[in-house]
Amino acid sequence: MHVMDTMCRYQKNKISNVLCKIFRQSIEKNNHKSNSEELSEATEEEITKQLGTASMIKINSFKSSYNVFIYSNDTVSKLALQPCQLIYREVAYSLNSKVPQWSIEDVLEWFKQIGFSEFDNNLLENLVDGDLLLRLTEDELRDDIGINNSITKKRIMRELNNLKQSADYSCIDSTGLNSFLKSINPEFSIYTYSMLIAGINTDTIRFITEDQLQNVCGISNDTHRHCIINSIKKMPAYVENMDKPYDAFISYKRSTSSVLASLLKVYLEIRGYKVFIDVKRSNDAKYQNNVLQIVKQSKNFITVLTPNSFDTHLMVSLDEDIEILDNDMIRKEITIAEQSQCNIIPVLNNFSWSSFAQLPDDLKNLNAYNSISWVHEYQDACVNKLVKFMIK
């Protein structure tokens, strides 16, 4: 305790000596210079240089000496006040750039730093963290945060867009979607988070439609949507897909989905698509290899899923050889389709994704793709939706 008191007294004396020296120099300089603002800046720089802001903040020693430096001369009074402000200057709250991981406290601090701390209570009441902050819309600012002034909303949205552009999304953006959007236009990174939470990444972006950009990702600007779509079409994998001779490959389980698979083939061929469907299903290695090669040569891979599509993988039925062969082939087709970057579209016929919890990891990816639920009473509507998801 005695040692600490001695150190504090030493630090106080050091601060006082430095300040007195600086003020004497400042007063002497002031006799020759009339620009008090320039002198003030020089004084702050000198104080920081000699003492270091950190040590001055840690040692609360200058408060009792405040009045010593109050002079009648206005310029000297300003100079006296400046080091006091420097000593007690609040250390800025450090916000990291990984905005999706921000806490509620981080969001409150950000609003404070951009000058809108008066909305703290509403933000706190709605538990707005980094995730919700990045999703905020002007309507939500008005309806939920209580910001009715349209100019204030625009100012906050401007700051929010700046934040989105500077944010670090690496914690959730493993494929580099943000870098891709920035390569189109640096401003387009404001769409990164909305696209990521919609399940879009650089692997699946090739299959996205302009309607999805607008309705799912919330990109209301027509020009921005067109720019993104045009850039997607220039991606190497997209261009490679365009050279494939088959428009669609239909994968299905013969025992449960042959009728629907054949029906889809007819519907698509009427619309001018070149479709392949394997009706033979042979255990001949050469034949199977030829089928898998056709999968690679198809732009779109349509897999028909029913409640019993993967019984053998779920270890429900392992009795019949044809059943095992059928399921193994479907699994191989799906794997090759993913490796070949086909546009995969699951067609669900009374199928529930809940059964996927028991499936191998290489099949669980299926629920990440755009899928359609088949309704026999509305076949035309289902096919129209299927065509909408297809790459032409």
C-alpha positions as CSV (number, residue, x, y, z in Angstrom):
1,M,0.0,0.0,0.0
2,H,2.9,2.4,0.9
3,V,4.6,1.5,-2.4
4,M,1.4,2.3,-4.3
5,D,1.1,5.7,-2.6
6,T,4.7,6.5,-3.4
7,M,4.1,5.6,-7.1
8,C,1.0,7.7,-7.3
9,R,2.7,10.7,-5.7
10,Y,5.6,10.2,-8.2
11,Q,3.2,10.0,-11.2
12,K,1.3,13.1,-10.0
13,N,4.5,15.1,-9.6
14,K,5.6,14.0,-13.1
15,I,2.3,15.1,-14.6
16,S,2.3,18.4,-12.8
17,N,5.9,19.1,-13.9
18,V,5.2,18.3,-17.5
19,L,2.0,20.3,-17.6
20,C,3.7,23.4,-16.0
21,K,6.6,23.1,-18.5
22,I,4.2,22.9,-21.4
23,F,2.1,25.8,-20.2
24,R,5.1,28.0,-19.8
25,Q,6.2,27.1,-23.3
26,S,2.6,27.7,-24.6
27,I,2.4,31.1,-22.9
28,E,5.7,32.1,-24.4
29,K,4.6,31.0,-27.8
30,N,1.3,32.8,-27.4
31,N,3.2,36.1,-27.2
32,H,4.3,35.5,-30.8
33,K,1.3,33.6,-32.2
34,S,-2.3,34.7,-32.4
35,N,-3.7,31.5,-33.7
36,S,-4.9,29.9,-30.4
37,E,-6.4,26.8,-32.2
38,E,-3.1,25.9,-33.8
39,L,-1.4,26.4,-30.4
40,S,-4.0,24.2,-28.7
41,E,-3.4,21.3,-31.1
42,A,0.3,21.6,-30.6
43,T,-0.2,21.5,-26.8
44,E,-2.3,18.3,-26.9
45,E,0.3,16.6,-29.1
46,E,3.1,17.6,-26.7
47,I,1.1,16.3,-23.6
48,T,0.3,13.0,-25.3
49,K,3.9,12.6,-26.4
50,Q,5.5,13.2,-23.1
51,L,3.1,11.4,-20.8
52,G,1.1,9.1,-23.0
53,T,-2.7,9.2,-22.9
54,A,-3.0,5.8,-21.3
55,S,-0.9,6.7,-18.2
56,M,-2.8,9.9,-17.7
57,I,-6.1,8.2,-17.9
58,K,-5.0,5.5,-15.4
59,I,-3.7,8.1,-12.8
60,N,-6.6,10.2,-11.6
61,S,-4.3,13.0,-10.4
62,F,-5.2,16.2,-12.2
63,K,-8.7,16.8,-10.9
64,S,-7.5,18.6,-7.7
65,S,-5.2,20.8,-9.8
66,Y,-7.9,22.0,-12.2
67,N,-8.3,25.5,-10.7
68,V,-4.5,26.2,-10.7
69,F,-4.6,26.6,-14.5
70,I,-7.7,28.8,-14.7
71,Y,-6.4,32.2,-15.9
72,S,-8.2,35.3,-16.9
73,N,-6.6,35.2,-20.3
74,D,-9.0,33.3,-22.6
75,T,-6.3,31.6,-24.6
76,V,-4.4,30.4,-21.6
77,S,-7.7,29.2,-20.0
78,K,-8.5,27.1,-23.0
79,L,-5.0,25.7,-22.8
80,A,-5.5,24.9,-19.2
81,L,-8.8,23.1,-19.8
82,Q,-7.4,21.0,-22.6
83,P,-5.1,18.7,-20.6
84,C,-7.9,18.2,-18.1
85,Q,-10.2,17.0,-20.8
86,L,-7.4,14.9,-22.2
87,I,-6.9,13.2,-18.9
88,Y,-10.6,12.5,-18.3
89,R,-11.3,11.8,-22.0
90,E,-13.5,8.7,-22.2
91,V,-11.9,5.7,-23.7
92,A,-13.9,4.7,-26.8
93,Y,-15.8,1.5,-26.6
94,S,-14.1,-0.9,-29.0
95,L,-16.5,-2.6,-31.4
96,N,-15.2,-5.6,-33.4
97,S,-16.0,-5.9,-37.1
98,K,-17.8,-9.2,-36.8
99,V,-21.2,-7.6,-36.6
100,P,-23.3,-10.8,-36.9
101,Q,-21.8,-11.8,-33.5
102,W,-22.5,-8.5,-31.8
103,S,-24.3,-8.5,-28.4
104,I,-27.2,-6.2,-27.5
105,E,-24.7,-4.0,-25.6
106,D,-22.6,-3.7,-28.8
107,V,-25.6,-2.6,-30.8
108,L,-26.5,0.0,-28.1
109,E,-22.9,1.3,-28.3
110,W,-23.0,1.5,-32.1
111,F,-26.2,3.6,-31.9
112,K,-24.5,5.8,-29.3
113,Q,-21.4,6.3,-31.6
114,I,-23.5,7.3,-34.6
115,G,-25.4,9.8,-32.4
116,F,-28.8,8.1,-31.8
117,S,-28.5,6.9,-28.2
118,E,-32.0,8.2,-27.5
119,F,-33.4,5.0,-28.9
120,D,-31.6,2.7,-26.4
121,N,-34.7,1.8,-24.5
122,N,-36.6,0.6,-27.5
123,L,-33.6,-1.3,-28.8
124,L,-33.1,-3.0,-25.5
125,E,-36.8,-3.8,-25.2
126,N,-36.7,-5.5,-28.6
127,L,-33.4,-7.3,-27.7
128,V,-31.7,-6.1,-30.9
129,D,-28.4,-7.8,-31.3
130,G,-26.0,-7.9,-34.3
131,D,-28.1,-10.4,-36.2
132,L,-31.3,-8.3,-35.9
133,L,-29.4,-5.1,-36.6
134,L,-28.2,-6.4,-40.0
135,R,-31.8,-7.4,-40.8
136,L,-33.5,-4.1,-39.8
137,T,-35.6,-2.3,-42.4
138,E,-37.0,1.2,-42.4
139,D,-40.4,-0.1,-41.6
140,E,-39.1,-1.9,-38.6
141,L,-37.2,1.2,-37.4
142,R,-40.6,3.0,-37.5
143,D,-42.9,0.3,-36.2
144,D,-40.7,-1.5,-33.6
145,I,-38.0,1.0,-32.6
146,G,-40.3,4.0,-32.7
147,I,-38.3,6.2,-35.1
148,N,-41.0,8.2,-36.9
149,N,-38.9,11.0,-38.4
150,S,-38.2,10.0,-42.0
151,I,-34.9,11.9,-42.2
152,T,-33.7,10.2,-39.0
153,K,-34.6,6.9,-40.5
154,K,-32.7,7.6,-43.6
155,R,-29.6,8.8,-41.6
156,I,-29.7,5.5,-39.6
157,M,-30.1,3.4,-42.7
158,R,-27.2,5.2,-44.3
159,E,-25.0,4.4,-41.3
160,L,-26.3,0.8,-41.3
161,N,-25.4,0.4,-44.9
162,N,-21.9,1.7,-44.2
163,L,-21.6,-0.8,-41.4
164,K,-22.7,-3.6,-43.6
165,Q,-20.0,-2.7,-46.2
166,S,-17.3,-2.7,-43.6
167,A,-18.5,-5.7,-41.6
168,D,-16.5,-9.0,-41.4
169,Y,-18.8,-11.9,-42.3
170,S,-16.1,-14.6,-42.2
171,C,-17.8,-16.2,-39.2
172,I,-20.7,-17.3,-41.4
173,D,-19.4,-16.8,-45.0
174,S,-17.1,-19.8,-45.5
175,T,-17.4,-19.7,-49.4
176,G,-16.6,-16.0,-49.9
177,L,-20.0,-14.6,-51.0
178,N,-19.1,-11.2,-49.6
179,S,-16.0,-11.1,-51.8
180,F,-18.0,-12.1,-54.8
181,L,-20.6,-9.3,-54.3
182,K,-17.8,-6.8,-53.7
183,S,-16.1,-7.8,-56.9
184,I,-19.3,-6.7,-58.8
185,N,-19.7,-3.5,-56.8
186,P,-18.3,-2.7,-53.3
187,E,-21.8,-1.3,-52.4
188,F,-23.4,-4.7,-53.0
189,S,-21.9,-6.1,-49.8
190,I,-25.0,-4.5,-48.1
191,Y,-26.8,-7.6,-49.5
192,T,-24.3,-10.2,-48.1
193,Y,-26.1,-10.9,-44.8
194,S,-29.6,-11.2,-46.2
195,M,-28.3,-13.6,-48.9
196,L,-26.3,-15.7,-46.4
197,I,-29.3,-16.2,-44.0
198,A,-31.4,-17.2,-47.0
199,G,-29.0,-20.1,-47.5
200,I,-27.1,-18.6,-50.5
201,N,-23.4,-19.0,-51.0
202,T,-21.0,-19.1,-53.9
203,D,-21.9,-22.7,-54.5
204,T,-25.6,-22.2,-54.7
205,I,-25.8,-18.7,-56.1
206,R,-25.6,-20.1,-59.6
207,F,-29.1,-21.3,-59.3
208,I,-30.8,-18.3,-57.8
209,T,-33.4,-16.4,-59.8
210,E,-34.1,-12.7,-60.0
211,D,-37.4,-13.2,-58.2
212,Q,-35.6,-14.9,-55.3
213,L,-33.2,-12.0,-55.1
214,Q,-36.1,-9.6,-54.7
215,N,-38.5,-11.7,-52.6
216,V,-36.2,-13.8,-50.5
217,C,-33.1,-11.6,-50.2
218,G,-35.0,-8.3,-50.2
219,I,-33.0,-6.7,-53.0
220,S,-35.5,-4.1,-54.2
221,N,-33.2,-2.2,-56.6
222,D,-33.9,-3.5,-60.2
223,T,-30.5,-2.4,-61.5
224,H,-28.6,-4.2,-58.6
225,R,-30.5,-7.4,-59.3
226,H,-29.7,-7.3,-63.0
227,C,-26.0,-6.7,-62.2
228,I,-25.8,-9.6,-59.8
229,I,-27.6,-12.0,-62.2
230,N,-25.3,-11.0,-65.1
231,S,-22.2,-11.5,-63.0
232,I,-23.5,-15.0,-61.9
233,K,-23.9,-15.9,-65.6
234,K,-20.2,-15.1,-66.1
235,M,-19.1,-17.5,-63.3
236,P,-17.0,-20.4,-64.7
237,A,-19.2,-23.1,-63.2
238,Y,-22.3,-21.4,-64.7
239,V,-20.8,-21.2,-68.2
240,E,-19.7,-24.8,-67.9
241,N,-23.3,-25.9,-67.1
242,M,-24.5,-24.1,-70.2
243,D,-22.5,-26.4,-72.5
244,K,-24.1,-29.6,-71.1
245,P,-26.3,-31.4,-73.8
246,Y,-29.1,-32.6,-71.4
247,D,-31.5,-30.1,-69.9
248,A,-32.5,-32.4,-67.1
249,F,-31.8,-35.8,-65.5
250,I,-34.6,-37.3,-63.5
251,S,-33.6,-39.5,-60.5
252,Y,-36.2,-41.6,-58.9
253,K,-37.0,-44.9,-57.0
254,R,-38.6,-47.3,-59.4
255,S,-40.8,-49.0,-56.8
256,T,-42.5,-45.7,-55.6
257,S,-41.8,-42.9,-58.0
258,S,-41.8,-44.3,-61.6
259,V,-45.2,-42.8,-62.5
260,L,-44.4,-39.3,-61.3
261,A,-40.9,-39.4,-62.9
262,S,-42.4,-40.4,-66.2
263,L,-45.0,-37.7,-65.9
264,L,-42.4,-35.1,-65.2
265,K,-40.4,-36.2,-68.3
266,V,-43.5,-35.8,-70.5
267,Y,-44.4,-32.4,-69.1
268,L,-40.8,-31.1,-69.6
269,E,-40.5,-32.5,-73.1
270,I,-43.7,-30.8,-74.1
271,R,-42.0,-27.6,-73.0
272,G,-39.0,-28.3,-75.2
273,Y,-36.5,-29.7,-72.7
274,K,-34.2,-32.6,-73.4
275,V,-34.7,-35.0,-70.5
276,F,-33.0,-38.3,-69.6
277,I,-34.7,-40.9,-67.3
278,D,-33.2,-44.3,-66.5
279,V,-35.9,-46.9,-67.1
280,K,-33.6,-49.9,-67.2
281,R,-31.8,-49.8,-63.9
282,S,-29.1,-52.5,-64.5
283,N,-26.3,-53.7,-62.1
284,D,-23.9,-53.8,-65.1
285,A,-20.9,-51.6,-64.2
286,K,-20.5,-50.3,-67.7
287,Y,-24.2,-49.3,-67.9
288,Q,-24.2,-47.7,-64.5
289,N,-21.1,-45.7,-65.5
290,N,-22.9,-44.5,-68.7
291,V,-25.9,-43.3,-66.6
292,L,-23.6,-41.4,-64.2
293,Q,-21.9,-39.8,-67.2
294,I,-25.3,-38.5,-68.3
295,V,-25.8,-37.0,-64.9
296,K,-22.6,-35.0,-65.4
297,Q,-23.8,-33.9,-68.8
298,S,-27.1,-32.6,-67.4
299,K,-27.7,-28.9,-66.5
300,N,-30.5,-29.8,-64.0
301,F,-30.8,-32.8,-61.7
302,I,-34.4,-33.5,-60.6
303,T,-34.7,-36.1,-57.8
304,V,-38.2,-37.4,-56.9
305,L,-38.5,-38.1,-53.2
306,T,-41.2,-40.1,-51.5
307,P,-41.5,-41.3,-47.9
308,N,-39.7,-44.5,-48.7
309,S,-37.1,-43.1,-51.1
310,F,-34.1,-44.1,-48.9
311,D,-35.4,-47.1,-47.0
312,T,-32.2,-49.1,-47.3
313,H,-30.2,-46.2,-46.0
314,L,-32.5,-46.0,-43.1
315,M,-32.1,-49.8,-42.6
316,V,-35.9,-50.4,-42.9
317,S,-35.8,-52.8,-45.8
318,L,-32.8,-54.8,-47.0
319,D,-34.5,-57.8,-48.4
320,E,-34.7,-57.4,-52.2
321,D,-31.6,-57.0,-54.4
322,I,-33.4,-54.7,-56.7
323,E,-34.3,-52.4,-53.8
324,I,-30.7,-52.2,-52.7
325,L,-29.5,-51.6,-56.3
326,D,-32.2,-48.9,-56.8
327,N,-31.2,-47.0,-53.6
328,D,-27.5,-47.3,-54.2
329,M,-27.9,-45.9,-57.7
330,I,-30.0,-43.0,-56.5
331,R,-27.3,-42.2,-53.9
332,K,-24.6,-42.3,-56.5
333,E,-26.6,-40.1,-58.9
334,I,-27.1,-37.5,-56.2
335,T,-23.4,-37.6,-55.3
336,I,-22.3,-37.2,-58.9
337,A,-24.8,-34.4,-59.4
338,E,-23.4,-32.4,-56.5
339,Q,-19.8,-33.0,-57.6
340,S,-20.7,-31.9,-61.2
341,Q,-22.4,-28.8,-59.9
342,C,-25.7,-29.6,-61.5
343,N,-28.7,-27.5,-60.5
344,I,-30.4,-29.9,-58.1
345,I,-34.2,-29.7,-57.6
346,P,-35.9,-32.1,-55.2
347,V,-39.5,-32.9,-56.0
348,L,-41.3,-33.9,-52.8
349,N,-44.2,-36.3,-53.1
350,N,-45.5,-36.7,-49.6
351,F,-41.9,-36.5,-48.4
352,S,-40.8,-35.0,-45.1
353,W,-37.4,-33.6,-44.4
354,S,-37.6,-34.9,-40.8
355,S,-36.4,-38.3,-42.0
356,F,-33.1,-36.7,-43.1
357,A,-31.8,-36.7,-39.6
358,Q,-31.0,-40.4,-39.9
359,L,-29.4,-40.1,-43.4
360,P,-25.7,-40.1,-44.2
361,D,-24.1,-36.6,-44.5
362,D,-23.7,-36.8,-48.2
363,L,-27.5,-37.0,-48.6
364,K,-28.4,-34.4,-46.0
365,N,-27.3,-31.6,-48.4
366,L,-30.5,-32.1,-50.4
367,N,-32.6,-29.9,-48.1
368,A,-30.4,-26.9,-48.9
369,Y,-31.7,-26.8,-52.5
370,N,-34.8,-25.2,-54.0
371,S,-37.5,-27.9,-53.8
372,I,-41.1,-28.1,-54.8
373,S,-44.0,-30.1,-53.2
374,W,-45.9,-32.1,-55.7
375,V,-49.7,-31.8,-55.5
376,H,-51.5,-34.0,-58.0
377,E,-54.5,-31.7,-58.2
378,Y,-52.3,-28.8,-59.3
379,Q,-49.9,-30.5,-61.6
380,D,-49.5,-27.5,-64.1
381,A,-48.7,-25.1,-61.2
382,C,-46.1,-27.6,-59.9
383,V,-44.4,-28.0,-63.2
384,N,-44.4,-24.2,-63.8
385,K,-42.6,-23.8,-60.4
386,L,-40.2,-26.6,-61.4
387,V,-39.4,-24.9,-64.7
388,K,-38.9,-21.6,-62.8
389,F,-36.1,-23.2,-60.8
390,M,-34.4,-24.8,-63.8
391,I,-31.4,-23.5,-65.6
392,K,-32.3,-23.1,-69.3
